[in-house]
Amino acid sequence: MGDIAQRVGVSRTAVSFVLNNRDDGSVSPATRERILRAAEELGYRPHAAARALAAQRSGLLGLVTEIVTSPFGMETVKGAQDRSWQEGKFLLIAATDGNPGLERAAIEKLLEQRVEGLIYASGFHREVTLPSIAFDVPTVLVHCFDADGRLPSIVPDEEGGGHSATRHLIEAGHRRIGFINLQPDTTAARGRLAGYRRALAEAGIEPVDDLVMSSDDSSADGGHTAASALLNLADRPTAIFCGTDRIAMGAYDAIKEHGLSIPSDVAVVGFDNQELIAAYLRPKLTTVALPFHEMGTRGVEMLGAALAAGQPIAPEQVTVGCPLVERSSV
C-alpha cells in the first residue's frame, strides 16, 4: 500500500480506503481510478491471512473427499465449488483416497488455513466416523452419515430411486420384474430393495424371492452372472432393475447371449447414471441418477446459512431425490 501511495502521490490511508472498499467519498473518482490502476500495475494482492485475522473470517471452506478423481467425485466437487463461488467463498479441496490417516492430516491442514467450515464427501453412501478435530468448525457430511447423528448430512433418497425405477417398469406393463442388487449389507442396497418392494406392493404384485439377486462386487461380471441366472428361470422376468449401471452393463451381455433383445424381450433399468456407461450402451440405458452435483451444492448452502447466521447447524439428515433418466432400454 505504501508503494501505491508513493506512486499516486496520496496518503496510505486513501489507498487503504479504496482497496478495502471503504471509501467515504473523500477520495475523488479520478484518484480512485489512479489508485486501482497503480495497484494492478504493481501486482498488489490483499494479504488473506492478515484480513482473516482482522475480520475473524477467512472466506475459505474445506472439502475433504476420497473421490476427487472419480466421475462421481468430480460432480460433487463441481457442485460444491460452484456454490462456494456464489456464496463468495473459496473452496480448498483435499483428496485422501479413503486413508484415515490422510483424512486427519487433511482436516488439520485445512484448519490451519482457517477454513470457516468443512464438507466431508464419501464415494458411496455409508456410515463414517470423523476425527474429533472435524468438530472444531461447522461440518457437513455429503453422501454419508455419522453413527452418533452429531453432524448434519446430505444423502441420496435410495429408496425413492428404487421405487421410481420399479414403478417405471410397472407402468411400461411389466409384472415379472427381476432385481439385481448391490452387496446386501450396504445402505444403498437396503434402500433400493425397499423401494423395489414398495413399488411392487403398491401395484398389487406379489414379490418373488427367486427374482431378487445380489452382485457381491457390483461389477459387470457380477451383473452378467446374476442376469444369466434370472434368464434361466422357467418363468423368466420380462424386465430387470439393476442396482448399478455396471451391473446393467453385464446384464446387457447376458440378455444378448440368451438370444433376447432389449427392450422388446427384456427391459432394463440401471442406477447411478454413470455417463460413460448409460449413454453409450446400445440401446441407451434408462437409469436413476445419483444427485452428486446437487448434494455438493446443498452441503455448501447448509454451511453458508449457518455461517451467515452465526449459529450451529442442526444435526439433521437432508434427503435429495434421485431422478429417473429415461433413455431407450424400457
N, C-alpha and C positions, 0 to 999 in steps of 0.2 A: 504493500500500500504506500510505503514511503517513496518507492521508485516511481510509482504512478503520480503521486502528488508533486514530486520534483519535476517530472516531465511536463505535466499540465500547468504547473505554477499555481496550485491551490493547496489548501491545508489537508493534512491527512484525515481530519475529521470529515471534510467534504467527500473525500474518496470513500471513507467508510460508510457514510450515509447512502451514497449511490450504489455501491457494490452490495450492500445489505438490504437494499430496497427500503430504506428508512428515510428517504428524502422528504423533508417537511416543507419544501418549497423554497428553501434558502439557496438552493443551487439552481442556476438558470438552465433551461433546456439545452442551450448550446454548450455550456460547461459540462453538463451531464453526458452529452454525446462525446465530448473530447475525453472525458474520464473513461468511458466504456471502450472507446477506440484504443486508448493507450493500454488499457487492461488486456485487450485482445492482442495487441502488438507485442506486449511484454510477456504474454503467456501466463497471465495471472490465473490462479485457481484458488478457491477458498480452501482453507485448512479444515478438512472434515472433522478430524479428531478434536481440534480446538472448538469448533462450533458445537460438536456433540457434548463436550464438557460444559460449555456455557449454557446450552439450551436443555441439557439432560435428555436430548433426543438425537439419535444418530441418523434417522431416516433409513435405517437398514433393517431388513428382515433376513432370516436364515432358513434355508431349505436343506434338510438332511434326508438323503434318499439312497436306496440301494439300486435304483432302476434308471439312472440318468442316461444310460446308453441304449436302453431297450425302446422299441416303438411306443409302448405304453408309457414308459417313463418320460419320454420326450413330450408327450401330450400333457402329463401332469405338470412338468416344469413350465411348459409354454403357458398353460392356464394360470399358474401362479405368477409367472413373470409378467404376463400381460396385465393382470390385475394389479400387481405391485406398481407398475408404471402409472396406471390410472389413479392409484392411491397416493402418488408422489413419493413412493418408497423405492429403494434399490434392493434387489434380491441377490443375496450371496448363496451359492449352491455348493454343497459338499457331498461328493459321492463316496459311499462307504462299502459297496459290494456286499452288504449284509454282514460285515465283520463287526461284532460287538465292541471290540477294542477300538476299531476305527470310528465307530459311531460316537463313543465317549470323547475321543480326541477331536472329532469334527465339531461336536457341540461345544467343547471347551474353546476351540479356536474361534468359533462364531461368537461366543460370549465375550471373548477378548476383544472382538471387533465392535462390541457394544450394540449388538443387534437388539432391536426392541421386542422381537418376538420370533418364535420358531415354528416351522412346519416340519413334521416328520412324515414322509410318504413311503409306503410299503409297496412292493411289487405285486403282492397278492393279498387278498382280504384275510386278515389273521389277527390274532391277539399278540400284542407286543408289550415288552417291559422296557421302559426308557431309564437311563441312569438318572439319579436324583438331581443332577445339575440342570436337567431339562426343565425343572420346576422353578428355576431362578427367574425366568421370564415367561410371559404368556406363550403357551404351546398348544398347537392344534395338530391332531393326527389325521392323516388322509389315507384312505383305503385300508385302515387298520383301527384297532381299538385297544385300550389298556384293560387289564384284568380287573383292576380296582375301580374303574369308572371315574377316575380323578381328573381325566383330561377330556376335553371336547373332541369329537371325532366326526369326520365326513366319510360316509361309506356308501357303496352302491346298493340299490334295492335288488338283491339277488333273487328273492322270492318273486318280486314283481316281474323281473326279467324272465324267470322260468314260466310264470303264468302267462305272460304275453306271447312267448314262443309257442307254448302248447295251445293256447286259445286260437292263435293264428292258424295252426294246423287243423284244429277242430272246425273253425269257420270255413276252411277250404274243403270240408267234407270228410275228413279223416276221423275214424273211430278207433282204429287199432294203431296206437302210436308208441313206438319204442323210445327209450330214453337211455343214452349212454352218458353216464355222469363222470365227474372227476373223482379223485380219491374221496371215499365216503366220509372221512373224518375231518374234512375241511369245512370252513364256514361257507364258502361259495357252494360246495356240493349240497350241503344241508338246505340252504336257501333255495337253490334251483330245483331240487327234488320236491320241496314243499310247494313251490309254485306250479310244478307239473301236476302234482296230485290235486291241488286246489282247482285247477282248470278242468281236470277230468271230472271231479266231483260236481262242479257247477254245471257241467254238460250232461250229468247223469251217466257217465261212462265208468263202468266198474274197472278198477285198477287190476292189472295182471302182473304178478311178480316176475314172470318169465320175460316180460318186455323191458325190465329195468336192469341195466348192467353198469359196470364201472370200468374205466380205463385207469389203471393204477398210476400211470405216468402222464396222463392227459395228452398223449402223443398221437401222431398219425398212425403209427403201428398199433397202438392200443385201440384206436378207433376202428381200424381195419379188422382186428380180431373180434371185437365186440359186435360190430355190424355184421360180420360173417355169421356169427352165432345167431343173431336175430333173424337173418335171412334164411337160415337153415331150419327154422322152426316150421312145423307142419302148417301152422297158420301164421305166416309171416306178417310183420307190420307193413302198412302202406305209407307210413311216414316215420322218420327218426329225428328226434330232437337230440342234438349233441351238446355236451356241456362246454366244449370249446370249439373254436374254428379248426384247430389242428386235429381234433377228434373227427370233425366233419370231413376233413380232407381224406383221412383214412377210410371213412365210411363211403365216400365217393368211389374210391377204388374198389371196395368190396361190392358195392351195388353193380358196378360195371362188369366186374368179374363174374357175377351171377347172371349176366346177360340181361340185366334190367336197365331202364333209363330213368333219368332224373329230369323233371318231376313226374312224368306220366305214370311210371310204375311205383316209384318211391319218392316222396317229398323229403327234403332235408332242411333243417334249421340249425344254425350254429349259435355260438355265444362268444362274444369278445369284440366282434367287428375288427379283427386284425386285418388291416387293409391289404397287406401283401398276400394274404390268403383269400379272404372273402371276395374281393373284387376281381380276382384273376382265376378262380376256379371256373370250369365250364360245365353246366351253367353257373352263372354268378350266384354266390351263396346268400340266401336270406339269413340274417343273423340278428342277435341282440347286442347292442353296443354298450361297453363299459364306459361310463362317463368320466374318463380321466381328466380331460380338459376342464370340465365343469367342477370336478372335485378340487382340482388345484386352485381354480378361481374362488370357489366358496371358502377354501381354507384361508386365503388371504383376506377375503371380505370379513370373515369372522375375527381375524386378528385385528384388522383395521378398525372395526367397530369398537372392539374392546379398548384399543389404544386411544382412540378418539374420546371415548367416554371416561377413560381412566379407571375402569372397573375390571375386576377379574372376569374371565369367561366362564359362564356356567358349564359344567361338565355334561352337556347334552350330546346325544348322538343324532346327527342330521343325515337322513337317508336321501340319496339322489337317484332319481329314476333311471332305468336302463331302457332306452327306446329301441323299438323294433326297426330294423333297416331292411326293407323289402327289396329283393332282387328277383332272381329267376328260378330258384330251386323249389318253390312251392306252387 
